[in-house]
Amino acid sequence: MAAGESSGGTRHSGSARVRLDLLDGFRLRHDGAPVVIPRGLQRVIALVGLRPGATRAELGGLLWPDSPDERALSRLRTALWRLRRSAYCPVVTVGDTVRLDPAVELDVDELVRTADGVRDGVAPRQAAVVLAAGRHDLLPGWYDDWVLVERERLRQLRLHALEEIARTQLRAGQHGEALQAALEAMRAEPLRETPHRLIVQVHLAEGNAYEALHAFYVYRDLIMRDLQLEPSPTMCALLDHILSPLGQPRPAGAGSHPPVIPGGRRPPDRTAAVADRPGGPGAGTGPGGPVD
């Protein structure tokens, strides 16, 4: 085969739909039917999808980091040969590079495009739906170094996109949508302050002082218990205009009590109802109610 000529690739009719999902596990489908791929070849396909246009040397080094370069390249050649024997080979080689066939739809690409659209201010309402559907981790149960790096990159990308959606919708007065985006971000990372701060801001924008105080103290109790930390001064300052007229101090200190609200009530201690945390108490609810 001449240099630069492509080889491999899916052999299908022009109307066939080929999809590769890497979020929540490896799945390759051809016109909706699953394609069985051995685990070793799954690793090759997944890495090619996550590193488009990578050279053979780069792929071999990432897939077999403990093997000498020549041995890693030999193993990659064998894997690509095995893939090309499949009627639904999803990769193509162009010169020294390997990439997914252009016909293959990749869920990771959809997540990245949606996050880019959020950053550029495109359709936050639609983006919130897409990002909520993409809540699963990249290739759970895989512990290759390149998987861990990509998993964290995508997690941070999604978190920041959800938070930006919440901010955009809060500014637009779409409080329900803003709250759902913030709750989804909190569900993804319960100890992260930014989504909790957004939840407090949404409740304040709606005039719900009680809900704002409750959301604050749920978060404060959580990070005190798990991290022995207090909320940031920025988050505490959100409540100043509520507490000052009541003669209450700004919330601070590990042993402080929630402020008394007119009527003699205090925000209930429902720390366990924070978020879906694997193995954690009260999984399934958040400070604003159920997140699912």
C-alpha positions as CSV (number, residue, x, y, z in Angstrom):
1,M,0.0,0.0,0.0
2,A,1.4,3.4,-0.9
3,A,2.4,5.9,1.7
4,G,-0.6,8.1,2.7
5,E,-3.2,5.6,1.5
6,S,-5.8,4.7,4.1
7,S,-6.5,1.2,5.1
8,G,-9.1,-0.4,7.4
9,G,-12.3,1.4,8.2
10,T,-15.9,0.3,8.5
11,R,-17.2,-1.6,5.5
12,H,-20.9,-0.6,5.4
13,S,-23.5,1.1,3.2
14,G,-23.6,4.8,3.2
15,S,-26.7,4.9,5.4
16,A,-25.3,2.7,8.1
17,R,-24.8,4.3,11.5
18,V,-21.7,3.3,13.5
19,R,-21.4,4.6,17.1
20,L,-18.6,4.2,19.6
21,D,-19.5,5.0,23.3
22,L,-16.7,5.3,25.9
23,L,-18.7,7.0,28.6
24,D,-20.0,4.5,31.1
25,G,-18.1,1.7,29.4
26,F,-16.9,0.6,25.9
27,R,-19.7,-0.1,23.4
28,L,-19.4,-0.3,19.6
29,R,-22.6,-0.5,17.6
30,H,-23.4,-0.9,13.9
31,D,-26.9,0.2,13.0
32,G,-27.8,-0.2,16.7
33,A,-26.5,-3.8,16.9
34,P,-23.6,-4.4,19.3
35,V,-20.2,-5.4,17.8
36,V,-18.2,-7.8,19.9
37,I,-14.6,-6.6,20.3
38,P,-12.0,-8.4,22.5
39,R,-10.8,-6.4,25.5
40,G,-7.3,-6.0,24.1
41,L,-8.6,-4.5,20.8
42,Q,-11.1,-2.3,22.8
43,R,-8.1,-0.6,24.3
44,V,-6.7,0.2,20.9
45,I,-10.0,1.5,19.5
46,A,-10.6,3.6,22.6
47,L,-7.2,5.2,22.6
48,V,-7.4,6.0,18.8
49,G,-10.8,7.7,19.5
50,L,-9.4,9.8,22.4
51,R,-6.1,10.7,20.6
52,P,-7.2,11.3,17.0
53,G,-4.3,11.4,14.5
54,A,-1.8,9.9,16.9
55,T,1.2,8.2,15.4
56,R,1.9,4.5,15.7
57,A,4.8,5.2,18.0
58,E,2.7,7.3,20.3
59,L,-0.1,4.7,20.4
60,G,2.3,1.9,21.1
61,G,4.0,3.8,23.9
62,L,0.7,4.6,25.6
63,L,-0.8,1.1,25.2
64,W,2.3,-0.9,26.2
65,P,4.5,1.5,28.2
66,D,6.6,-1.3,29.8
67,S,7.5,-2.8,26.4
68,P,10.5,-1.7,24.3
69,D,9.6,0.6,21.4
70,E,10.0,-2.1,18.7
71,R,8.0,-4.6,20.7
72,A,5.2,-2.1,21.3
73,L,5.1,-1.3,17.6
74,S,5.0,-4.9,16.7
75,R,2.0,-5.5,19.1
76,L,0.2,-2.5,17.6
77,R,0.7,-3.8,14.1
78,T,-0.8,-7.2,15.2
79,A,-3.7,-5.4,16.8
80,L,-4.4,-3.3,13.7
81,W,-4.2,-6.4,11.5
82,R,-6.8,-8.2,13.7
83,L,-9.1,-5.2,13.6
84,R,-8.9,-4.9,9.8
85,R,-10.1,-8.5,9.5
86,S,-13.4,-7.4,11.1
87,A,-16.3,-6.4,8.8
88,Y,-16.9,-3.4,11.1
89,C,-13.3,-2.2,11.6
90,P,-13.8,1.4,13.1
91,V,-10.2,2.7,12.5
92,V,-8.3,3.8,9.5
93,T,-4.5,4.3,9.0
94,V,-3.2,7.2,7.0
95,G,0.6,7.0,6.6
96,D,2.0,6.8,10.1
97,T,-1.2,7.9,11.9
98,V,-4.2,6.0,13.0
99,R,-7.7,7.5,13.6
100,L,-11.3,6.6,13.8
101,D,-13.2,6.2,10.5
102,P,-15.0,9.4,9.8
103,A,-18.3,7.5,9.8
104,V,-18.0,6.6,13.4
105,E,-19.9,8.8,15.9
106,L,-18.1,9.2,19.2
107,D,-19.9,10.2,22.4
108,V,-16.8,11.9,23.8
109,D,-16.7,14.2,20.8
110,E,-20.4,15.1,21.4
111,L,-19.5,16.0,25.0
112,V,-16.6,18.2,24.0
113,R,-18.6,19.9,21.3
114,T,-21.4,20.7,23.7
115,A,-19.0,22.0,26.3
116,D,-17.4,24.2,23.6
117,G,-20.9,25.5,22.7
118,V,-21.6,26.4,26.3
119,R,-18.3,28.3,26.5
120,D,-19.3,30.2,23.4
121,G,-22.8,30.9,24.7
122,V,-24.8,28.6,22.4
123,A,-28.2,27.1,23.4
124,P,-27.6,26.6,27.2
125,R,-31.0,25.0,27.6
126,Q,-30.3,22.3,25.0
127,A,-26.7,21.9,26.3
128,A,-28.0,21.2,29.9
129,V,-30.0,18.2,28.6
130,V,-27.0,16.8,26.7
131,L,-24.6,17.3,29.7
132,A,-27.1,15.8,32.1
133,A,-27.2,12.7,29.9
134,G,-23.4,12.5,29.8
135,R,-23.0,12.1,33.5
136,H,-21.0,8.8,33.4
137,D,-17.3,8.5,33.8
138,L,-15.0,7.6,30.9
139,L,-14.4,3.9,30.7
140,P,-15.1,3.0,34.4
141,G,-12.9,0.2,35.6
142,W,-10.1,1.0,33.3
143,Y,-6.9,2.2,35.0
144,D,-4.4,2.8,32.2
145,D,-2.6,6.1,32.8
146,W,-4.0,7.6,29.5
147,V,-7.5,6.7,30.6
148,L,-7.1,8.4,34.0
149,V,-5.8,11.5,32.4
150,E,-8.6,11.7,29.8
151,R,-11.2,10.8,32.5
152,E,-10.2,13.7,34.6
153,R,-10.0,16.1,31.7
154,L,-13.6,15.2,30.6
155,R,-14.9,15.4,34.2
156,Q,-13.5,18.9,34.7
157,L,-14.8,19.9,31.2
158,R,-18.3,18.8,32.1
159,L,-18.3,20.4,35.6
160,H,-17.2,23.8,34.3
161,A,-19.8,23.5,31.5
162,L,-22.6,22.7,33.9
163,E,-21.6,25.6,36.2
164,E,-21.5,28.0,33.2
165,I,-25.0,26.8,32.2
166,A,-26.2,27.5,35.7
167,R,-24.7,31.0,35.7
168,T,-26.1,31.8,32.3
169,Q,-29.6,30.7,33.2
170,L,-29.4,32.5,36.5
171,R,-28.6,35.7,34.8
172,A,-31.5,35.1,32.4
173,G,-33.9,34.6,35.3
174,Q,-34.4,30.9,34.4
175,H,-34.1,29.8,38.0
176,G,-35.5,26.3,37.6
177,E,-33.1,25.4,34.8
178,A,-30.2,27.1,36.7
179,L,-30.9,25.0,39.8
180,Q,-31.1,21.8,37.8
181,A,-27.7,22.5,36.2
182,A,-26.1,23.4,39.6
183,L,-27.6,20.2,41.2
184,E,-26.2,18.1,38.3
185,A,-22.8,19.6,38.9
186,M,-23.1,19.0,42.7
187,R,-24.1,15.4,41.9
188,A,-20.9,14.9,39.9
189,E,-18.7,16.4,42.7
190,P,-20.4,16.9,46.0
191,L,-17.4,18.4,47.7
192,R,-16.8,21.1,45.1
193,E,-18.0,24.5,46.4
194,T,-18.9,26.2,43.1
195,P,-22.2,24.3,42.5
196,H,-23.3,24.7,46.1
197,R,-22.6,28.4,45.8
198,L,-24.7,28.6,42.7
199,I,-27.5,26.7,44.5
200,V,-27.5,29.3,47.2
201,Q,-27.5,32.1,44.6
202,V,-30.5,30.6,42.8
203,H,-32.5,30.4,46.1
204,L,-31.6,33.9,46.9
205,A,-32.6,35.1,43.5
206,E,-36.0,33.5,44.0
207,G,-36.4,35.1,47.4
208,N,-36.2,31.8,49.3
209,A,-34.0,32.7,52.2
210,Y,-34.8,29.5,54.1
211,E,-33.7,27.3,51.2
212,A,-30.5,29.4,50.8
213,L,-29.6,29.0,54.4
214,H,-30.4,25.3,54.4
215,A,-28.2,24.7,51.3
216,F,-25.4,26.6,52.9
217,Y,-25.4,24.6,56.1
218,V,-25.8,21.3,54.3
219,Y,-22.6,22.1,52.4
220,R,-20.8,23.5,55.5
221,D,-21.5,20.4,57.5
222,L,-20.4,18.2,54.6
223,I,-17.0,19.7,54.2
224,M,-16.5,20.0,57.9
225,R,-17.1,16.3,58.3
226,D,-15.2,15.1,55.2
227,L,-12.4,17.7,54.9
228,Q,-12.3,19.7,58.2
229,L,-12.7,22.9,56.2
230,E,-15.1,25.9,56.3
231,P,-16.8,27.4,53.2
232,S,-14.9,30.2,51.5
233,P,-15.4,33.8,52.5
234,T,-17.0,34.3,49.1
235,M,-19.7,31.8,49.9
236,C,-20.3,33.1,53.4
237,A,-20.7,36.6,52.1
238,L,-23.7,35.5,50.1
239,L,-25.7,35.3,53.3
240,D,-24.6,38.6,54.9
241,H,-27.6,40.6,53.7
242,I,-29.9,38.0,55.2
243,L,-28.2,37.6,58.6
244,S,-27.2,41.3,59.2
245,P,-30.8,42.6,59.6
246,L,-31.5,39.8,62.1
247,G,-28.4,40.6,64.2
248,Q,-26.8,37.3,63.3
249,P,-23.1,36.9,62.7
250,R,-21.7,35.6,59.5
251,P,-21.6,31.8,59.7
252,A,-18.2,30.6,60.7
253,G,-16.5,28.3,63.2
254,A,-16.7,24.6,63.5
255,G,-18.9,24.8,66.6
256,S,-21.3,27.5,65.5
257,H,-25.0,26.8,65.3
258,P,-27.2,27.7,62.3
259,P,-28.9,31.1,62.8
260,V,-32.3,31.4,64.2
261,I,-34.9,32.3,61.5
262,P,-37.8,34.5,62.5
263,G,-40.3,32.3,64.2
264,G,-37.7,30.5,66.3
265,R,-36.8,27.8,63.7
266,R,-33.4,26.7,62.5
267,P,-32.5,25.1,59.2
268,P,-32.8,21.4,59.7
269,D,-29.6,19.3,59.9
270,R,-30.1,17.2,56.8
271,T,-26.4,16.8,55.9
272,A,-27.0,13.3,54.7
273,A,-29.3,14.6,51.9
274,V,-26.5,16.1,49.9
275,A,-26.0,14.1,46.7
276,D,-25.6,10.7,45.0
277,R,-22.3,9.8,46.5
278,P,-21.2,6.2,45.9
279,G,-21.2,4.6,49.3
280,G,-22.2,7.8,51.1
281,P,-25.2,8.3,53.3
282,G,-28.5,9.6,52.0
283,A,-27.6,8.9,48.3
284,G,-30.1,10.3,45.9
285,T,-31.0,13.7,47.2
286,G,-29.5,17.2,47.4
287,P,-30.2,20.4,49.2
288,G,-32.9,21.3,46.7
289,G,-34.6,17.9,46.7
290,P,-34.0,14.9,44.5
291,V,-31.4,15.3,41.8
292,D,-32.6,12.5,39.6
